[in-house]
Amino acid sequence: MQNGGFLRLKSVEVGYSLPQKIAKKCKVDLIRIYANGTNLITFSKFKLWDPEMGDNGLKYPIQQVYNIGLNVNF
């Protein structure tokens, strides 16, 4: 038996809306830039495979996903 305890940063989103002054110069109402990600980091003493997979580690591993984007409202 091994310790299967873990701590995972599941999802994070960071965004910034440009000031209205700049948006109006571009003839839009809102400009927002953002970045987000899921399953970014896992802290665990168990190093053989992802502790959330359980059993023998023969399942498909959990994916890390990164996104960046731009929202523009007219």
PDB file of N, H, CA, C and O in Angstrom:
ATOM      1  N   MET A   1       0.836  -1.176   0.000  1.00  0.00           N
ATOM      2  CA  MET A   1       0.000   0.000   0.000  1.00  0.00           C
ATOM      3  C   MET A   1       0.884   1.244   0.000  1.00  0.00           C
ATOM      4  O   MET A   1       1.900   1.304   0.692  1.00  0.00           O
ATOM      5  N   GLN A   2       0.474   2.237  -0.794  1.00  0.00           N
ATOM      6  H   GLN A   2      -0.352   2.188  -1.356  1.00  0.00           H
ATOM      7  CA  GLN A   2       1.179   3.520  -0.841  1.00  0.00           C
ATOM      8  C   GLN A   2       0.179   4.645  -0.610  1.00  0.00           C
ATOM      9  O   GLN A   2      -1.021   4.496  -0.842  1.00  0.00           O
ATOM     10  N   ASN A   3       0.698   5.756  -0.155  1.00  0.00           N
ATOM     11  H   ASN A   3       1.673   5.877   0.033  1.00  0.00           H
ATOM     12  CA  ASN A   3      -0.124   6.943   0.057  1.00  0.00           C
ATOM     13  C   ASN A   3      -0.560   7.488  -1.297  1.00  0.00           C
ATOM     14  O   ASN A   3       0.277   7.871  -2.114  1.00  0.00           O
ATOM     15  N   GLY A   4      -1.861   7.523  -1.536  1.00  0.00           N
ATOM     16  H   GLY A   4      -2.541   7.212  -0.872  1.00  0.00           H
ATOM     17  CA  GLY A   4      -2.387   8.027  -2.809  1.00  0.00           C
ATOM     18  C   GLY A   4      -2.960   9.426  -2.699  1.00  0.00           C
ATOM     19  O   GLY A   4      -3.681   9.873  -3.591  1.00  0.00           O
ATOM     20  N   GLY A   5      -2.644  10.128  -1.606  1.00  0.00           N
ATOM     21  H   GLY A   5      -2.058   9.764  -0.881  1.00  0.00           H
ATOM     22  CA  GLY A   5      -3.151  11.483  -1.444  1.00  0.00           C
ATOM     23  C   GLY A   5      -2.520  12.432  -2.459  1.00  0.00           C
ATOM     24  O   GLY A   5      -1.346  12.297  -2.804  1.00  0.00           O
ATOM     25  N   PHE A   6      -3.312  13.392  -2.932  1.00  0.00           N
ATOM     26  H   PHE A   6      -4.265  13.502  -2.652  1.00  0.00           H
ATOM     27  CA  PHE A   6      -2.781  14.355  -3.900  1.00  0.00           C
ATOM     28  C   PHE A   6      -3.563  15.654  -3.821  1.00  0.00           C
ATOM     29  O   PHE A   6      -4.671  15.700  -3.286  1.00  0.00           O
ATOM     30  N   LEU A   7      -2.972  16.700  -4.360  1.00  0.00           N
ATOM     31  H   LEU A   7      -2.072  16.662  -4.794  1.00  0.00           H
ATOM     32  CA  LEU A   7      -3.594  18.012  -4.474  1.00  0.00           C
ATOM     33  C   LEU A   7      -3.413  18.448  -5.923  1.00  0.00           C
ATOM     34  O   LEU A   7      -2.292  18.459  -6.433  1.00  0.00           O
ATOM     35  N   ARG A   8      -4.516  18.808  -6.591  1.00  0.00           N
ATOM     36  H   ARG A   8      -5.426  18.798  -6.177  1.00  0.00           H
ATOM     37  CA  ARG A   8      -4.435  19.169  -8.013  1.00  0.00           C
ATOM     38  C   ARG A   8      -5.033  20.556  -8.220  1.00  0.00           C
ATOM     39  O   ARG A   8      -6.094  20.879  -7.685  1.00  0.00           O
ATOM     40  N   LEU A   9      -4.330  21.369  -9.008  1.00  0.00           N
ATOM     41  H   LEU A   9      -3.468  21.106  -9.442  1.00  0.00           H
ATOM     42  CA  LEU A   9      -4.874  22.648  -9.461  1.00  0.00           C
ATOM     43  C   LEU A   9      -5.717  22.318 -10.685  1.00  0.00           C
ATOM     44  O   LEU A   9      -5.179  22.127 -11.776  1.00  0.00           O
ATOM     45  N   LYS A  10      -7.026  22.250 -10.513  1.00  0.00           N
ATOM     46  H   LYS A  10      -7.463  22.406  -9.627  1.00  0.00           H
ATOM     47  CA  LYS A  10      -7.925  21.742 -11.541  1.00  0.00           C
ATOM     48  C   LYS A  10      -8.151  22.732 -12.678  1.00  0.00           C
ATOM     49  O   LYS A  10      -8.043  22.361 -13.846  1.00  0.00           O
ATOM     50  N   SER A  11      -8.466  23.991 -12.354  1.00  0.00           N
ATOM     51  H   SER A  11      -8.554  24.293 -11.405  1.00  0.00           H
ATOM     52  CA  SER A  11      -8.676  24.966 -13.427  1.00  0.00           C
ATOM     53  C   SER A  11      -8.386  26.382 -12.938  1.00  0.00           C
ATOM     54  O   SER A  11      -8.605  26.725 -11.776  1.00  0.00           O
ATOM     55  N   VAL A  12      -7.885  27.191 -13.876  1.00  0.00           N
ATOM     56  H   VAL A  12      -7.707  26.913 -14.820  1.00  0.00           H
ATOM     57  CA  VAL A  12      -7.544  28.588 -13.600  1.00  0.00           C
ATOM     58  C   VAL A  12      -7.856  29.399 -14.846  1.00  0.00           C
ATOM     59  O   VAL A  12      -7.611  28.954 -15.967  1.00  0.00           O
ATOM     60  N   GLU A  13      -8.402  30.599 -14.638  1.00  0.00           N
ATOM     61  H   GLU A  13      -8.602  30.960 -13.727  1.00  0.00           H
ATOM     62  CA  GLU A  13      -8.586  31.532 -15.754  1.00  0.00           C
ATOM     63  C   GLU A  13      -8.133  32.913 -15.308  1.00  0.00           C
ATOM     64  O   GLU A  13      -8.465  33.372 -14.216  1.00  0.00           O
ATOM     65  N   VAL A  14      -7.378  33.556 -16.164  1.00  0.00           N
ATOM     66  H   VAL A  14      -7.107  33.183 -17.051  1.00  0.00           H
ATOM     67  CA  VAL A  14      -6.887  34.909 -15.918  1.00  0.00           C
ATOM     68  C   VAL A  14      -7.289  35.745 -17.132  1.00  0.00           C
ATOM     69  O   VAL A  14      -7.061  35.350 -18.275  1.00  0.00           O
ATOM     70  N   GLY A  15      -7.887  36.898 -16.867  1.00  0.00           N
ATOM     71  H   GLY A  15      -8.073  37.219 -15.938  1.00  0.00           H
ATOM     72  CA  GLY A  15      -8.318  37.744 -17.970  1.00  0.00           C
ATOM     73  C   GLY A  15      -8.088  39.213 -17.676  1.00  0.00           C
ATOM     74  O   GLY A  15      -7.936  39.623 -16.526  1.00  0.00           O
ATOM     75  N   TYR A  16      -8.067  39.990 -18.738  1.00  0.00           N
ATOM     76  H   TYR A  16      -8.190  39.657 -19.673  1.00  0.00           H
ATOM     77  CA  TYR A  16      -7.879  41.433 -18.614  1.00  0.00           C
ATOM     78  C   TYR A  16      -8.752  42.121 -19.658  1.00  0.00           C
ATOM     79  O   TYR A  16      -8.662  41.827 -20.850  1.00  0.00           O
ATOM     80  N   SER A  17      -9.584  43.024 -19.202  1.00  0.00           N
ATOM     81  H   SER A  17      -9.657  43.263 -18.234  1.00  0.00           H
ATOM     82  CA  SER A  17     -10.394  43.837 -20.112  1.00  0.00           C
ATOM     83  C   SER A  17      -9.682  45.166 -20.327  1.00  0.00           C
ATOM     84  O   SER A  17      -9.326  45.852 -19.369  1.00  0.00           O
ATOM     85  N   LEU A  18      -9.481  45.518 -21.578  1.00  0.00           N
ATOM     86  H   LEU A  18      -9.771  44.960 -22.355  1.00  0.00           H
ATOM     87  CA  LEU A  18      -8.830  46.784 -21.899  1.00  0.00           C
ATOM     88  C   LEU A  18      -9.732  47.936 -21.476  1.00  0.00           C
ATOM     89  O   LEU A  18     -10.956  47.799 -21.493  1.00  0.00           O
ATOM     90  N   PRO A  19      -9.154  49.052 -21.101  1.00  0.00           N
ATOM     91  CA  PRO A  19      -9.966  50.217 -20.704  1.00  0.00           C
ATOM     92  C   PRO A  19     -10.905  50.657 -21.828  1.00  0.00           C
ATOM     93  O   PRO A  19     -10.600  50.493 -23.010  1.00  0.00           O
ATOM     94  N   GLN A  20     -12.055  51.221 -21.436  1.00  0.00           N
ATOM     95  H   GLN A  20     -12.303  51.354 -20.476  1.00  0.00           H
ATOM     96  CA  GLN A  20     -13.058  51.676 -22.406  1.00  0.00           C
ATOM     97  C   GLN A  20     -12.478  52.676 -23.400  1.00  0.00           C
ATOM     98  O   GLN A  20     -12.874  52.701 -24.566  1.00  0.00           O
ATOM     99  N   LYS A  21     -11.555  53.485 -22.944  1.00  0.00           N
ATOM    100  H   LYS A  21     -11.234  53.465 -21.997  1.00  0.00           H
ATOM    101  CA  LYS A  21     -10.922  54.493 -23.802  1.00  0.00           C
ATOM    102  C   LYS A  21     -10.262  53.842 -25.025  1.00  0.00           C
ATOM    103  O   LYS A  21     -10.408  54.318 -26.151  1.00  0.00           O
ATOM    104  N   ILE A  22      -9.538  52.755 -24.781  1.00  0.00           N
ATOM    105  H   ILE A  22      -9.420  52.369 -23.866  1.00  0.00           H
ATOM    106  CA  ILE A  22      -8.851  52.044 -25.872  1.00  0.00           C
ATOM    107  C   ILE A  22      -9.869  51.321 -26.754  1.00  0.00           C
ATOM    108  O   ILE A  22      -9.745  51.328 -27.978  1.00  0.00           O
ATOM    109  N   ALA A  23     -10.877  50.696 -26.134  1.00  0.00           N
ATOM    110  H   ALA A  23     -10.978  50.691 -25.139  1.00  0.00           H
ATOM    111  CA  ALA A  23     -11.894  49.983 -26.901  1.00  0.00           C
ATOM    112  C   ALA A  23     -12.645  50.935 -27.838  1.00  0.00           C
ATOM    113  O   ALA A  23     -12.911  50.593 -28.991  1.00  0.00           O
ATOM    114  N   LYS A  24     -12.981  52.111 -27.348  1.00  0.00           N
ATOM    115  H   LYS A  24     -12.765  52.389 -26.412  1.00  0.00           H
ATOM    116  CA  LYS A  24     -13.705  53.080 -28.181  1.00  0.00           C
ATOM    117  C   LYS A  24     -12.873  53.537 -29.371  1.00  0.00           C
ATOM    118  O   LYS A  24     -13.412  53.793 -30.448  1.00  0.00           O
ATOM    119  N   LYS A  25     -11.552  53.639 -29.177  1.00  0.00           N
ATOM    120  H   LYS A  25     -11.115  53.431 -28.302  1.00  0.00           H
ATOM    121  CA  LYS A  25     -10.673  54.015 -30.300  1.00  0.00           C
ATOM    122  C   LYS A  25     -10.703  52.946 -31.392  1.00  0.00           C
ATOM    123  O   LYS A  25     -10.542  53.253 -32.573  1.00  0.00           O
ATOM    124  N   CYS A  26     -10.911  51.678 -30.985  1.00  0.00           N
ATOM    125  H   CYS A  26     -11.042  51.430 -30.025  1.00  0.00           H
ATOM    126  CA  CYS A  26     -11.001  50.567 -31.941  1.00  0.00           C
ATOM    127  C   CYS A  26     -12.431  50.365 -32.444  1.00  0.00           C
ATOM    128  O   CYS A  26     -12.701  49.425 -33.192  1.00  0.00           O
ATOM    129  N   LYS A  27     -13.352  51.254 -32.031  1.00  0.00           N
ATOM    130  H   LYS A  27     -13.132  52.017 -31.424  1.00  0.00           H
ATOM    131  CA  LYS A  27     -14.759  51.217 -32.433  1.00  0.00           C
ATOM    132  C   LYS A  27     -15.473  49.939 -31.997  1.00  0.00           C
ATOM    133  O   LYS A  27     -16.272  49.373 -32.744  1.00  0.00           O
ATOM    134  N   VAL A  28     -15.170  49.493 -30.769  1.00  0.00           N
ATOM    135  H   VAL A  28     -14.522  49.952 -30.163  1.00  0.00           H
ATOM    136  CA  VAL A  28     -15.851  48.343 -30.174  1.00  0.00           C
ATOM    137  C   VAL A  28     -16.249  48.698 -28.741  1.00  0.00           C
ATOM    138  O   VAL A  28     -15.753  49.671 -28.173  1.00  0.00           O
ATOM    139  N   ASP A  29     -17.156  47.892 -28.159  1.00  0.00           N
ATOM    140  H   ASP A  29     -17.559  47.102 -28.621  1.00  0.00           H
ATOM    141  CA  ASP A  29     -17.603  48.152 -26.787  1.00  0.00           C
ATOM    142  C   ASP A  29     -16.649  47.573 -25.745  1.00  0.00           C
ATOM    143  O   ASP A  29     -16.403  48.191 -24.710  1.00  0.00           O
ATOM    144  N   LEU A  30     -16.118  46.394 -26.021  1.00  0.00           N
ATOM    145  H   LEU A  30     -16.318  45.891 -26.862  1.00  0.00           H
ATOM    146  CA  LEU A  30     -15.286  45.708 -25.033  1.00  0.00           C
ATOM    147  C   LEU A  30     -14.245  44.837 -25.718  1.00  0.00           C
ATOM    148  O   LEU A  30     -14.539  44.157 -26.701  1.00  0.00           O
ATOM    149  N   ILE A  31     -13.034  44.863 -25.197  1.00  0.00           N
ATOM    150  H   ILE A  31     -12.795  45.415 -24.398  1.00  0.00           H
ATOM    151  CA  ILE A  31     -11.969  43.955 -25.649  1.00  0.00           C
ATOM    152  C   ILE A  31     -11.423  43.264 -24.396  1.00  0.00           C
ATOM    153  O   ILE A  31     -10.959  43.923 -23.465  1.00  0.00           O
ATOM    154  N   ARG A  32     -11.485  41.946 -24.386  1.00  0.00           N
ATOM    155  H   ARG A  32     -11.862  41.411 -25.142  1.00  0.00           H
ATOM    156  CA  ARG A  32     -10.996  41.172 -23.238  1.00  0.00           C
ATOM    157  C   ARG A  32     -10.043  40.092 -23.731  1.00  0.00           C
ATOM    158  O   ARG A  32     -10.360  39.348 -24.659  1.00  0.00           O
ATOM    159  N   ILE A  33      -8.889  40.013 -23.112  1.00  0.00           N
ATOM    160  H   ILE A  33      -8.632  40.617 -22.358  1.00  0.00           H
ATOM    161  CA  ILE A  33      -7.874  39.000 -23.412  1.00  0.00           C
ATOM    162  C   ILE A  33      -7.851  38.041 -22.222  1.00  0.00           C
ATOM    163  O   ILE A  33      -7.878  38.481 -21.073  1.00  0.00           O
ATOM    164  N   TYR A  34      -7.801  36.740 -22.490  1.00  0.00           N
ATOM    165  H   TYR A  34      -7.779  36.383 -23.423  1.00  0.00           H
ATOM    166  CA  TYR A  34      -7.799  35.787 -21.377  1.00  0.00           C
ATOM    167  C   TYR A  34      -6.946  34.557 -21.697  1.00  0.00           C
ATOM    168  O   TYR A  34      -6.642  34.268 -22.854  1.00  0.00           O
ATOM    169  N   ALA A  35      -6.576  33.853 -20.645  1.00  0.00           N
ATOM    170  H   ALA A  35      -6.822  34.087 -19.704  1.00  0.00           H
ATOM    171  CA  ALA A  35      -5.870  32.569 -20.743  1.00  0.00           C
ATOM    172  C   ALA A  35      -6.438  31.676 -19.649  1.00  0.00           C
ATOM    173  O   ALA A  35      -6.678  32.124 -18.528  1.00  0.00           O
ATOM    174  N   ASN A  36      -6.651  30.405 -19.987  1.00  0.00           N
ATOM    175  H   ASN A  36      -6.456  30.041 -20.898  1.00  0.00           H
ATOM    176  CA  ASN A  36      -7.116  29.474 -18.973  1.00  0.00           C
ATOM    177  C   ASN A  36      -6.481  28.111 -19.195  1.00  0.00           C
ATOM    178  O   ASN A  36      -5.935  27.819 -20.259  1.00  0.00           O
ATOM    179  N   GLY A  37      -6.567  27.294 -18.167  1.00  0.00           N
ATOM    180  H   GLY A  37      -7.011  27.531 -17.302  1.00  0.00           H
ATOM    181  CA  GLY A  37      -6.011  25.961 -18.246  1.00  0.00           C
ATOM    182  C   GLY A  37      -6.685  25.034 -17.255  1.00  0.00           C
ATOM    183  O   GLY A  37      -7.224  25.477 -16.240  1.00  0.00           O
ATOM    184  N   THR A  38      -6.650  23.730 -17.558  1.00  0.00           N
ATOM    185  H   THR A  38      -6.213  23.371 -18.382  1.00  0.00           H
ATOM    186  CA  THR A  38      -7.187  22.723 -16.657  1.00  0.00           C
ATOM    187  C   THR A  38      -6.137  21.658 -16.401  1.00  0.00           C
ATOM    188  O   THR A  38      -5.289  21.383 -17.250  1.00  0.00           O
ATOM    189  N   ASN A  39      -6.207  21.062 -15.217  1.00  0.00           N
ATOM    190  H   ASN A  39      -6.896  21.285 -14.527  1.00  0.00           H
ATOM    191  CA  ASN A  39      -5.263  20.019 -14.790  1.00  0.00           C
ATOM    192  C   ASN A  39      -3.819  20.493 -14.934  1.00  0.00           C
ATOM    193  O   ASN A  39      -2.987  19.808 -15.529  1.00  0.00           O
ATOM    194  N   LEU A  40      -3.537  21.651 -14.392  1.00  0.00           N
ATOM    195  H   LEU A  40      -4.213  22.207 -13.908  1.00  0.00           H
ATOM    196  CA  LEU A  40      -2.244  22.288 -14.604  1.00  0.00           C
ATOM    197  C   LEU A  40      -1.111  21.652 -13.812  1.00  0.00           C
ATOM    198  O   LEU A  40      -0.016  21.476 -14.345  1.00  0.00           O
ATOM    199  N   ILE A  41      -1.350  21.304 -12.559  1.00  0.00           N
ATOM    200  H   ILE A  41      -2.240  21.447 -12.127  1.00  0.00           H
ATOM    201  CA  ILE A  41      -0.267  20.761 -11.746  1.00  0.00           C
ATOM    202  C   ILE A  41      -0.859  19.854 -10.664  1.00  0.00           C
ATOM    203  O   ILE A  41      -1.945  20.109 -10.144  1.00  0.00           O
ATOM    204  N   THR A  42      -0.122  18.795 -10.338  1.00  0.00           N
ATOM    205  H   THR A  42       0.761  18.588 -10.760  1.00  0.00           H
ATOM    206  CA  THR A  42      -0.529  17.861  -9.294  1.00  0.00           C
ATOM    207  C   THR A  42       0.607  17.702  -8.305  1.00  0.00           C
ATOM    208  O   THR A  42       1.753  17.469  -8.690  1.00  0.00           O
ATOM    209  N   PHE A  43       0.283  17.831  -7.024  1.00  0.00           N
ATOM    210  H   PHE A  43      -0.647  18.021  -6.711  1.00  0.00           H
ATOM    211  CA  PHE A  43       1.258  17.622  -5.960  1.00  0.00           C
ATOM    212  C   PHE A  43       0.938  16.282  -5.312  1.00  0.00           C
ATOM    213  O   PHE A  43      -0.156  16.103  -4.776  1.00  0.00           O
ATOM    214  N   SER A  44       1.886  15.325  -5.353  1.00  0.00           N
ATOM    215  H   SER A  44       2.775  15.471  -5.788  1.00  0.00           H
ATOM    216  CA  SER A  44       1.662  14.012  -4.771  1.00  0.00           C
ATOM    217  C   SER A  44       2.994  13.340  -4.485  1.00  0.00           C
ATOM    218  O   SER A  44       3.963  13.535  -5.218  1.00  0.00           O
ATOM    219  N   LYS A  45       3.042  12.555  -3.429  1.00  0.00           N
ATOM    220  H   LYS A  45       2.255  12.397  -2.833  1.00  0.00           H
ATOM    221  CA  LYS A  45       4.238  11.756  -3.145  1.00  0.00           C
ATOM    222  C   LYS A  45       4.271  10.506  -4.012  1.00  0.00           C
ATOM    223  O   LYS A  45       5.324   9.889  -4.171  1.00  0.00           O
ATOM    224  N   PHE A  46       3.124  10.127  -4.574  1.00  0.00           N
ATOM    225  H   PHE A  46       2.268  10.628  -4.445  1.00  0.00           H
ATOM    226  CA  PHE A  46       3.023   8.949  -5.430  1.00  0.00           C
ATOM    227  C   PHE A  46       3.466   9.333  -6.839  1.00  0.00           C
ATOM    228  O   PHE A  46       2.796  10.137  -7.487  1.00  0.00           O
ATOM    229  N   LYS A  47       4.568   8.784  -7.327  1.00  0.00           N
ATOM    230  H   LYS A  47       5.112   8.131  -6.800  1.00  0.00           H
ATOM    231  CA  LYS A  47       5.165   9.222  -8.595  1.00  0.00           C
ATOM    232  C   LYS A  47       5.042   8.220  -9.743  1.00  0.00           C
ATOM    233  O   LYS A  47       5.476   8.530 -10.852  1.00  0.00           O
ATOM    234  N   LEU A  48       4.466   7.025  -9.525  1.00  0.00           N
ATOM    235  H   LEU A  48       4.113   6.773  -8.624  1.00  0.00           H
ATOM    236  CA  LEU A  48       4.419   6.022 -10.590  1.00  0.00           C
ATOM    237  C   LEU A  48       3.464   6.391 -11.719  1.00  0.00           C
ATOM    238  O   LEU A  48       3.802   6.224 -12.891  1.00  0.00           O
ATOM    239  N   TRP A  49       2.268   6.893 -11.381  1.00  0.00           N
ATOM    240  H   TRP A  49       1.994   7.029 -10.429  1.00  0.00           H
ATOM    241  CA  TRP A  49       1.303   7.366 -12.363  1.00  0.00           C
ATOM    242  C   TRP A  49       0.370   8.347 -11.670  1.00  0.00           C
ATOM    243  O   TRP A  49       0.464   8.552 -10.460  1.00  0.00           O
ATOM    244  N   ASP A  50      -0.516   8.944 -12.423  1.00  0.00           N
ATOM    245  H   ASP A  50      -0.594   8.778 -13.406  1.00  0.00           H
ATOM    246  CA  ASP A  50      -1.444   9.927 -11.865  1.00  0.00           C
ATOM    247  C   ASP A  50      -2.270   9.278 -10.752  1.00  0.00           C
ATOM    248  O   ASP A  50      -2.932   8.270 -11.000  1.00  0.00           O
ATOM    249  N   PRO A  51      -2.251   9.822  -9.547  1.00  0.00           N
ATOM    250  CA  PRO A  51      -2.970   9.195  -8.438  1.00  0.00           C
ATOM    251  C   PRO A  51      -4.488   9.138  -8.636  1.00  0.00           C
ATOM    252  O   PRO A  51      -5.149   8.314  -8.003  1.00  0.00           O
ATOM    253  N   GLU A  52      -5.053   9.979  -9.486  1.00  0.00           N
ATOM    254  H   GLU A  52      -4.516  10.648 -10.001  1.00  0.00           H
ATOM    255  CA  GLU A  52      -6.492   9.958  -9.733  1.00  0.00           C
ATOM    256  C   GLU A  52      -6.892   8.779 -10.613  1.00  0.00           C
ATOM    257  O   GLU A  52      -8.071   8.430 -10.669  1.00  0.00           O
ATOM    258  N   MET A  53      -5.943   8.163 -11.294  1.00  0.00           N
ATOM    259  H   MET A  53      -4.985   8.446 -11.249  1.00  0.00           H
ATOM    260  CA  MET A  53      -6.233   7.019 -12.159  1.00  0.00           C
ATOM    261  C   MET A  53      -6.516   5.762 -11.346  1.00  0.00           C
ATOM    262  O   MET A  53      -7.216   4.867 -11.820  1.00  0.00           O
ATOM    263  N   GLY A  54      -5.975   5.680 -10.114  1.00  0.00           N
ATOM    264  H   GLY A  54      -5.406   6.407  -9.729  1.00  0.00           H
ATOM    265  CA  GLY A  54      -6.227   4.526  -9.256  1.00  0.00           C
ATOM    266  C   GLY A  54      -5.670   3.239  -9.833  1.00  0.00           C
ATOM    267  O   GLY A  54      -4.832   3.269 -10.735  1.00  0.00           O
ATOM    268  N   ASP A  55      -6.131   2.111  -9.317  1.00  0.00           N
ATOM    269  H   ASP A  55      -6.812   2.087  -8.584  1.00  0.00           H
ATOM    270  CA  ASP A  55      -5.772   0.754  -9.748  1.00  0.00           C
ATOM    271  C   ASP A  55      -4.307   0.604 -10.113  1.00  0.00           C
ATOM    272  O   ASP A  55      -3.424   0.805  -9.280  1.00  0.00           O
ATOM    273  N   ASN A  56      -4.057   0.246 -11.377  1.00  0.00           N
ATOM    274  H   ASN A  56      -4.775   0.083 -12.054  1.00  0.00           H
ATOM    275  CA  ASN A  56      -2.696  -0.059 -11.818  1.00  0.00           C
ATOM    276  C   ASN A  56      -2.128   0.959 -12.799  1.00  0.00           C
ATOM    277  O   ASN A  56      -1.050   0.729 -13.348  1.00  0.00           O
ATOM    278  N   GLY A  57      -2.799   2.054 -13.037  1.00  0.00           N
ATOM    279  H   GLY A  57      -3.675   2.241 -12.591  1.00  0.00           H
ATOM    280  CA  GLY A  57      -2.283   3.113 -13.901  1.00  0.00           C
ATOM    281  C   GLY A  57      -2.346   2.817 -15.378  1.00  0.00           C
ATOM    282  O   GLY A  57      -1.645   3.460 -16.160  1.00  0.00           O
ATOM    283  N   LEU A  58      -3.169   1.855 -15.792  1.00  0.00           N
ATOM    284  H   LEU A  58      -3.738   1.332 -15.157  1.00  0.00           H
ATOM    285  CA  LEU A  58      -3.230   1.483 -17.207  1.00  0.00           C
ATOM    286  C   LEU A  58      -4.346   2.196 -17.970  1.00  0.00           C
ATOM    287  O   LEU A  58      -4.710   1.765 -19.064  1.00  0.00           O
ATOM    288  N   LYS A  59      -4.884   3.255 -17.427  1.00  0.00           N
ATOM    289  H   LYS A  59      -4.588   3.605 -16.538  1.00  0.00           H
ATOM    290  CA  LYS A  59      -5.917   4.041 -18.108  1.00  0.00           C
ATOM    291  C   LYS A  59      -5.266   5.214 -18.838  1.00  0.00           C
ATOM    292  O   LYS A  59      -4.096   5.527 -18.616  1.00  0.00           O
ATOM    293  N   TYR A  60      -6.032   5.850 -19.702  1.00  0.00           N
ATOM    294  H   TYR A  60      -6.982   5.596 -19.883  1.00  0.00           H
ATOM    295  CA  TYR A  60      -5.530   7.007 -20.430  1.00  0.00           C
ATOM    296  C   TYR A  60      -5.269   8.147 -19.440  1.00  0.00           C
ATOM    297  O   TYR A  60      -6.142   8.451 -18.626  1.00  0.00           O
ATOM    298  N   PRO A  61      -4.106   8.780 -19.485  1.00  0.00           N
ATOM    299  CA  PRO A  61      -3.781   9.826 -18.502  1.00  0.00           C
ATOM    300  C   PRO A  61      -4.659  11.073 -18.659  1.00  0.00           C
ATOM    301  O   PRO A  61      -5.166  11.363 -19.742  1.00  0.00           O
ATOM    302  N   ILE A  62      -4.821  11.789 -17.565  1.00  0.00           N
ATOM    303  H   ILE A  62      -4.409  11.553 -16.685  1.00  0.00           H
ATOM    304  CA  ILE A  62      -5.590  13.030 -17.577  1.00  0.00           C
ATOM    305  C   ILE A  62      -4.811  14.086 -18.353  1.00  0.00           C
ATOM    306  O   ILE A  62      -3.616  14.273 -18.128  1.00  0.00           O
ATOM    307  N   GLN A  63      -5.487  14.770 -19.261  1.00  0.00           N
ATOM    308  H   GLN A  63      -6.458  14.617 -19.444  1.00  0.00           H
ATOM    309  CA  GLN A  63      -4.822  15.743 -20.129  1.00  0.00           C
ATOM    310  C   GLN A  63      -4.742  17.113 -19.490  1.00  0.00           C
ATOM    311  O   GLN A  63      -5.627  17.528 -18.742  1.00  0.00           O
ATOM    312  N   GLN A  64      -3.663  17.801 -19.801  1.00  0.00           N
ATOM    313  H   GLN A  64      -2.944  17.464 -20.409  1.00  0.00           H
ATOM    314  CA  GLN A  64      -3.542  19.209 -19.469  1.00  0.00           C
ATOM    315  C   GLN A  64      -4.031  19.993 -20.682  1.00  0.00           C
ATOM    316  O   GLN A  64      -3.703  19.661 -21.821  1.00  0.00           O
ATOM    317  N   VAL A  65      -4.819  21.037 -20.426  1.00  0.00           N
ATOM    318  H   VAL A  65      -5.086  21.307 -19.501  1.00  0.00           H
ATOM    319  CA  VAL A  65      -5.385  21.841 -21.515  1.00  0.00           C
ATOM    320  C   VAL A  65      -5.067  23.305 -21.260  1.00  0.00           C
ATOM    321  O   VAL A  65      -5.266  23.806 -20.153  1.00  0.00           O
ATOM    322  N   TYR A  66      -4.574  23.991 -22.284  1.00  0.00           N
ATOM    323  H   TYR A  66      -4.412  23.585 -23.183  1.00  0.00           H
ATOM    324  CA  TYR A  66      -4.263  25.423 -22.213  1.00  0.00           C
ATOM    325  C   TYR A  66      -5.027  26.132 -23.316  1.00  0.00           C
ATOM    326  O   TYR A  66      -5.087  25.641 -24.443  1.00  0.00           O
ATOM    327  N   ASN A  67      -5.611  27.279 -23.007  1.00  0.00           N
ATOM    328  H   ASN A  67      -5.562  27.678 -22.091  1.00  0.00           H
ATOM    329  CA  ASN A  67      -6.336  28.085 -23.993  1.00  0.00           C
ATOM    330  C   ASN A  67      -5.968  29.553 -23.817  1.00  0.00           C
ATOM    331  O   ASN A  67      -5.724  30.022 -22.705  1.00  0.00           O
ATOM    332  N   ILE A  68      -5.934  30.256 -24.923  1.00  0.00           N
ATOM    333  H   ILE A  68      -6.132  29.875 -25.826  1.00  0.00           H
ATOM    334  CA  ILE A  68      -5.835  31.714 -24.888  1.00  0.00           C
ATOM    335  C   ILE A  68      -6.937  32.241 -25.797  1.00  0.00           C
ATOM    336  O   ILE A  68      -7.320  31.583 -26.764  1.00  0.00           O
ATOM    337  N   GLY A  69      -7.442  33.425 -25.486  1.00  0.00           N
ATOM    338  H   GLY A  69      -7.130  33.960 -24.701  1.00  0.00           H
ATOM    339  CA  GLY A  69      -8.533  33.927 -26.296  1.00  0.00           C
ATOM    340  C   GLY A  69      -8.673  35.416 -26.256  1.00  0.00           C
ATOM    341  O   GLY A  69      -8.033  36.110 -25.466  1.00  0.00           O
ATOM    342  N   LEU A  70      -9.527  35.891 -27.129  1.00  0.00           N
ATOM    343  H   LEU A  70     -10.047  35.327 -27.771  1.00  0.00           H
ATOM    344  CA  LEU A  70      -9.812  37.316 -27.263  1.00  0.00           C
ATOM    345  C   LEU A  70     -11.326  37.451 -27.462  1.00  0.00           C
ATOM    346  O   LEU A  70     -11.886  36.906 -28.414  1.00  0.00           O
ATOM    347  N   ASN A  71     -11.974  38.175 -26.565  1.00  0.00           N
ATOM    348  H   ASN A  71     -11.520  38.617 -25.792  1.00  0.00           H
ATOM    349  CA  ASN A  71     -13.399  38.481 -26.705  1.00  0.00           C
ATOM    350  C   ASN A  71     -13.529  39.934 -27.145  1.00  0.00           C
ATOM    351  O   ASN A  71     -12.941  40.836 -26.548  1.00  0.00           O
ATOM    352  N   VAL A  72     -14.313  40.141 -28.205  1.00  0.00           N
ATOM    353  H   VAL A  72     -14.791  39.409 -28.690  1.00  0.00           H
ATOM    354  CA  VAL A  72     -14.561  41.494 -28.702  1.00  0.00           C
ATOM    355  C   VAL A  72     -16.064  41.657 -28.836  1.00  0.00           C
ATOM    356  O   VAL A  72     -16.712  40.883 -29.539  1.00  0.00           O
ATOM    357  N   ASN A  73     -16.628  42.663 -28.163  1.00  0.00           N
ATOM    358  H   ASN A  73     -16.101  43.292 -27.591  1.00  0.00           H
ATOM    359  CA  ASN A  73     -18.059  42.961 -28.256  1.00  0.00           C
ATOM    360  C   ASN A  73     -18.244  44.251 -29.045  1.00  0.00           C
ATOM    361  O   ASN A  73     -17.614  45.271 -28.763  1.00  0.00           O
ATOM    362  N   PHE A  74     -19.120  44.181 -30.039  1.00  0.00           N
ATOM    363  H   PHE A  74     -19.632  43.353 -30.269  1.00  0.00           H
ATOM    364  CA  PHE A  74     -19.413  45.342 -30.879  1.00  0.00           C
ATOM    365  C   PHE A  74     -20.671  46.032 -30.444  1.00  0.00           C
ATOM    366  O   PHE A  74     -21.066  47.031 -31.044  1.00  0.00           O
TER     367      PHE A  74
END
